[in-house]
Amino acid sequence: MIKINLFCVFIILFQINIYRSFGINDTIPINNNIKLDPSTEFYLIKKIKVEGNKRTKRDIIIRELSINEGDKLNKSKTIEIIEEEKRKLVNTNLFNEVEIKIKLVNNDEIEILINLVESLYVLPSIIFELSDRNFNDWWENFNHDLSRINYGAGLMHYNLSGRADVLEFSFRGGFIRELYSSYYIPYISKKQKGGLEFDFNLIDYDHLNFETNNHIPVFYKSKNSLQKEIISSIEYSHRESFYNYHYFIIEHNNFEINDTLKALNEKYFFDSNMINSLNIGYEFDRDFRDIKNYPLNGFRLNIQIKKNGLGIFDDINKWKTKIYYSNYFSLKNKTYFSFNFSSLYSSKNQPFLLYESLDKIRGFEKYLINGYSYLTSRNTLKRNIFSKTYSRDNNKFIKRVKNVPLSVYFKMFYDSGYIWKYKNQNNTNFLNNKYIYSYGIGFDLVTLKNISFSSELSRNSLNEFNLSFNLGADF
């Protein structure tokens, strides 16, 4: 779904400030008016002071740092280490502004001063979103039909107790009816390595995609409920280090299917109208990207394994393994290159409801390409053609906004992929079992919180031209 949260967009534009260093090619400035003594090989960290954390607990902030009071820093690496510490705090998304100062106590000792401006943690939201997969799907396949819009409201508090815990509620009406709630607490032990997340989701459909024709989703509309889903899950997260996370999830799904769907597509689901499934999953995430919302340096490795059906209800039996790898490089003259590789393998014989689909390949946005396995590659070369921070006077109404950064990148890209067809797919799906590709150009506009707005013009292997627009990072 494409989501446009109107209230949150307002908050981003008028309430949120970002740290000054916006282009990742630039060194994050360490606000420091003193010169470190070059005659000393090491500096002892005498004290770490934290200011501005009115809600966030000090131990949550210190948890993000690799330095502690009493540690020794090599003089030649002090600035580099402090830069990395600042990046870590920025990536928590708990603070609108992070400033770190180094105070020289004497020739052998320093103090670290961390000044923070906390984010607005309570975010009420007005939900206004397209129910379709992306803008092009809605615009081209469904004639930009406004009846396909979901609307609703929600509330998120992403630092409820000051320990970076997140509480969220939302409800939707319109094309679907949905009730969602979740609570995430990142640390439940003294060592601050393990966390828990609880999710509950209730969805009721009276419009449903029951088949594809030439890779275009085919929907059926009914006056009655076509499908109901109740999904509840508990996830345990383990933070092995600053950059490595492990996730373990157990999930229960309940599906209630209307007979009409099986009449429309006998391959849609199993014979039973009521299906229960107990699922387990594991995810490993190793993330060394510099700035997660719009990375220009670093890499990320993500591995997911999931088993639907444990034999308890004897209804679903599906395995899925997914691997994602991305790498980002700084070249010369504000030029950057990135490539992303993604692969998936899942059980072959599945009903339509449990089909997997291809990860995004630019130029094929309007197509829904289902398959049990795929390989994709995305390559992007970009150049920063404009970068400026607009300073403004502080006032009471928007006192959190001190600087408004703006950067524009021109990019060229080449994407490709291959997706293997399910045996029971219909014969109109002509993009399976063949090499597909696209190439094109585009622009990224990056602003507060490193949020990006993208426009792309592409040509795919079908010789079709495609213009697309995206809000948010696509990595």
N, C-alpha and C positions, 0 to 999 in steps of 0.2 A: 504493500500500500504506500501511496505517496501521502505524507503527513505535512500539513501546514498548521502549526500551532500559533495562532495569531497573538495570543497574550505573551507567549514566550519570545516571539520575534520582537514584540514591543520591549520586553525586558532586555533582550540582547542589545537592542539599538540604543536604549536610553538609561539602562541601569548598570551595565557591565563594562568594566575597564579591563584592559589586558596589559601584561607586562610589555615594556617598551620594545624590546628586541623581537621583532616580528619576522624578519627574514632570517631563516635558520643559517644562512651562510655567514651572517654576522655573529660576532661573539656577544653573548649576553653580557651587558655591562654590569660589572660589580661596583656598586656605588661606594667608592672608597677614596678618601681624600688624603690617605697616608701612603708612604712608600715603604714597602717591606724591606727589611735589612738584608742586603745581599751577602753579608759576611756570615750569616747564620745558616747552617745547613738544614736544620729542622726548626719548626715552630710548635710549641706546645699549646694546644687549645685549652686555655684556662677556663673559659666559660662560654656557653651558648645561650644568648638571650633571645626570647621570642616576644614580640609585641604585636598588638592588633588582633590577636585571636580571642575575640570576645565570646565566641561560642565553641570553637574547635579546641579540644583538649590538647594540652602541650605534648602528651605522649604520642598522640596521633601524628603530630607534626614531626617530632623527633624520629618516629618510626620510619619516615620516608628518607631519612638522612643516613649516609654511610659513615659519617663522622660523629664522634662523641666527645664530650668533655674528657680531657686527659690524653686524647690521641695526639700523635705527632704527625705533622705534615711536612713533606719535603718542600723546601722553599721554591724550587723551580716548578712545582706542580700545584702550588696553593691556589692560584687563580683558576686554573683548569678544573680543579676539584670543586671549588665553590660554584663555578658555572654549572657543573653537572648537578650539584645539589639543588640549585635554583630550578633547573629543568624538571627535576623530580617533583618539586612542590607545585610547579605550574601544571604538570600533568595530572595532579589529583583533581583538578577542576573545583577545588574548594575555595580558591582565592582568585580575586580579580586582579590583584597586583602583588607581586613578590619582589622585595628589595632586600639584598644582603650586603652588609657592610663588614669590613674587617678593621678591627681596632688593634693597633700595636701597643701592648702593655709595656713591654721592654724588648730587648734584643732577642729574647728567647720565647716570649709568650704573646699570644694574640687572643682576642675575644671575637666571637662571631655574633653579629647583631642581625636578626631576621625581623623585618618589618612587613606586616601582612595587611592587606585589605580584603576582608572576607566577602564572598559572593552573597547574593540574595538567595537564601536557601529554600524559602517557601515559594513555589511557583504554581499558582492556579493556572489552568490552561483552558482555552476554548478550542475544541477539536473541529477542524474543518479539513477533510482529507478526501482524496480520491480513493475509491475502493479497488481500483485497478493496479496492476503491477508497477506501472510508471506512467509518465505523462504521455508518451507516444502511444502506449496501449490504449489509453483513454481517448486520445484525440483522433487517432486513425481508425482503430478497430471498433470503437463505440460512439463515433461522431460527437465527441465531447458532450455526452449526455449528462446534464446536471443532476438527473435522478440517481446517478451512480455515486453520489457524494455521501460520505458519512459525516455526521456531526455529533457533538457531545461536549463533555466537560471533564475535567480531572484536576487532581491536586497532587503535587509532588513536594516532599520535603527531603532534601538530600544531605542533611546533616542533623538529623532529628535530635540525637542526644549529645551532639558534639563529637561523636566518634566515627564520623563519615558514614553513618547508617542512613539508608534510603527507604522512605515509606511512600508508596504510590497508590492512588485510586483513580479509576477512570470508567466512564460509561459512554457507549456509542449507540446512536440510532441511525436511521436512514437505510442505506443499502444492506447493512447487517445490524444486528443488535448484540452488543457485547458488554460484559461487566468484567473488569480486571482489577486485581489488587496484588501487591507484592511488598515484601519487607526484606531488606538486605542489611545484614550487620557484618562488616568485614573482619572483625576480630572478636573472638569469643574466649580467648585464652590469654594468659599473662604474657606469653611469648609473642603474641600478636602475629600469628601465622595462619590460623584457621578462622573461617567465616561461614555463615549460613545465609541462604536465601530461601524464602517461602513465596510461592506463586499460586494464584488461583485465577482461572479464566473460564468464563461461561459465554458461549457464542451460539447464536440462533440465526440460521440462514433461511430466507425465503427467496433469494436469488442465488443460484449456484452454477459454477462451471462444472459440467458433467462430461465434457468431451472437448477435443480439439479438432479443427478442420483446417488443413494446410497450416498448422501451427498457430491458428487463431483460436482463442478460447471461445467455446460455445456455452452460453448461459441459458438457464431455464428459470422463469419467474412463476411463483405460485402464490395463491392467497393464503396457503397454509405453510407451516414450517416444513422445510425440506431436510434440514439436518441440524442436529444439536450436538454440541461438544462441551464436555466438562473436563478441564485439564487442571490437575493439581500436581505440584512438584516440590521437592526439597533438594537443594543443592549445597554441597559442602565444598568450599574453596580453600586451597592450601597455598600460601605464598612461600615458596621455597627460598626465594631471594628477591631482590628488588625487581628483577626482570622475568622471573619464572613463576608461572601460576599453574596449579593443577585443580581441575574441577571434577567432582563426582556428583551425579544427579540420579535420583530415582523419581519416576513420573508415573502417574496414573491417568489414562485417557478413557473416557466413556463416549461412544458414538451412538447416536440414535438416527437411523436413516429412514426416510420416507420411501415407500414402495415405488413411487413415481420415478425416482432416480434410476432404479434397477430396470424399470421398463424403458427408460430413455437410453440407458447404456448398461447392458448386462454385465459388463466388465468393471462397472463403477466400484463395487465393493463385494464383500462376501455374501453368502446366502442369508445370513442372519440380519435382522434389522437393528439389533442391539448388540454392540460389541464393546467389551472391556479389554484394556491392554495395560499391562504393567511393564514399564520400560526402564532401562538403566543406560547410563552414558558416562563417558570419560572424555575430558578435554585437557590438552596441554597447550599452554600459550607462552612463548618466549618472545618478548617484545623489547627490542633495542632501538626503536624509532625515537628520533629526537623530540618531535612534537606529534602526539598521536592524532590530533585533528587534521593536520596537514603536514605530513612528514616530508622532509627533503634529504635526510641522512638516516642511516641505520638499516635495520632489517627486522622482520617479524616471521616467526614460524608458529603455525597453529595446526594441531592434529586433533581430530575428533573421531570417536568411535561410539556408536549407539546401537543398542539391541532393543527392538520393539517386540514385545512378547516374550515372557519367561516360562511359558508352558503352564502357568497357573490357570489362566482362563482358556487357553488352547484356541485362541482366535487369530492372532497375528504372529507372524514369524518373519522378521526382517532384520537384516544386518546393514549397517552403513558405516563406511570409513571415508573421511575427508581429510585431505592435506592441503594446506595453503602456505605459500612462502612468498615474501616480497622483499625487495632490496632497493635501497635508495642511495644515489651517489651525487655528490657535488662535483661538477666539472668546473671549467674556467669561465670567467666572465658572467657570473650569475646564471649559469646554465646547469640543469639537473637532468638526470636520467633515472628512471625506475622501471623495474619489471616485476610482474606478479605471476606466479604459477599456481594453478589450482587443479586438484584432481579428486575424483570421487568414484567409489565403487560400492554398489549396494546389491541386495538380493534381486535376482532377475524377474521372478514370477510374482508380480504384485498387482493388486487391483488399481484402478485409475486413481482413487483417493490417496494412495500411498506412493504415487509416482514421484520421482525426483526430476528436477529440471536443471538446465544449464545455467551456470553462473553467468553474470552479465558479460556479453561481448558487444562492444560499442558498434552500432550500425544494425543490430538485430533486436532493438528494444521492443518492437511491436510483436515479435514472435515468441511463443511459449514452446520451447524445445525440450520435450520430456525424454528421459533416458535413464538407464540403470547405472551408467558409468560415463565419465567424461574427463577430458584433459583440456585446459585452457591456458593461454598465455596472453598477457597484456603488457605492452611496452610503450613508454611515454618519454619523450624528450621535450623539456620545457625550458623557457628562459624568462627570467624576471625582467619585465619591460617598464615597470613602474613600481615605486615603493616610497611611501611617505607616511609620516605620523603627524596627524593634525592635533595640535594642542589647543586646549580651550580653557577658559576660566572656570574655576570650580564654583558651584553655587548650591544652595540647599536642595533644590528640586532634583537635580541630577548630580549630586556631589560625588558619586562614584566614578563619573566619567571625567578623566583628566586628559587622556589621549585617545584619539581614534585612528588606529593604523589602517592602511589600505595598500594592498599589493595586487598587481595584475601580472599574470603569467600567460605567455603565448605557448601553445603546445602542439606537437605533432605526435601521432600515435599509430600503432599497428597492433591489432588484436587477432587472435586465431584460436580455433578449438576443434574438437572432435567429440561427438556424443553418440554412444551406442544405444540402439533402439531396443525397447522391450519387445518380446516376442508377440504379445497380444495387442500391440499398438496398431491403429488402423493404417492403411497404406497411403493416406494423404500427407503423411508427415515426411516431406522430401528433404529435410535438412539433417536427418539422422544418417549415421554411418558414412559420413563424408567430411572432408576437410573444409571448414568455413573460415573466412577471414574478413577483416575490414581495416580501413585506414582512413585517416582524416586529420583535421586541425581543430583547434578550439582555444578558448580563453577561460582562465580561472581567475575569479575575483575573490580575494581573501581579506577578511576584515576581523572584527572583534571576535575574540576567543578562537581565532584561526578557523572560523567558519567560512566555507567556500561556496561560491555560486559559479556553476560551470555551464558553458554553452559549447556544443560540439557539432561540427559538420562532418559527416562520414560517408564513405561509399563502401558497400559490402560486396561479397563475392557473387551476389545476384545482380550486380550492377545497379543497385538501388541507392539513391541518395537519402540521407536521413539527417534531420536537424533535431537535436535534443537539448533539454535544459535540466539541470540537476541542482538541488540544494543539499549541501553537506558533502563531506569528504567521501570519496568512493575508493577505498583501499582495502 
